Amino acid sequence: MGYPTKVQCISRKESEQFYINFPLPMAQAFELAKGEEVEWTVVDKKHLILARKAAPPDAIPVKKTTACSKGSKSS
């Protein structure tokens, strides 16, 4: 499920600044904190990646899966 968000622009005498608000449900899910540093990376004109400098550990450990070998098939 996505969270539609509008881009805002603040125009000043000599500059403009664009803002994108981070929806509260997503901020809570990611456990974002006030003042936390993040970094945007442009993938292409349609996609951005938001990366955190540091993140808290996952509340539920993620199981690592391994690919099945080519020789083993289940009947």
MOWOUR-V753524 format. One record per backbone hydrogen bond with DSSP energy under -1.0 kcal/mol. NH is the residue of the N-H (numbers start at 1). CO is the residue of the C=O. If there is no record, write none. Layout:
NH:CO + NH:CO
This chain:
8:19 + 10:17 + 12:15 + 17:10 + 19:8 + 27:23 + 28:24 + 29:25 + 30:26 + 32:27 + 36:33 + 39:51 + 41:49 + 43:47 + 44:47 + 49:41 + 51:39 + 53:37 + 72:69
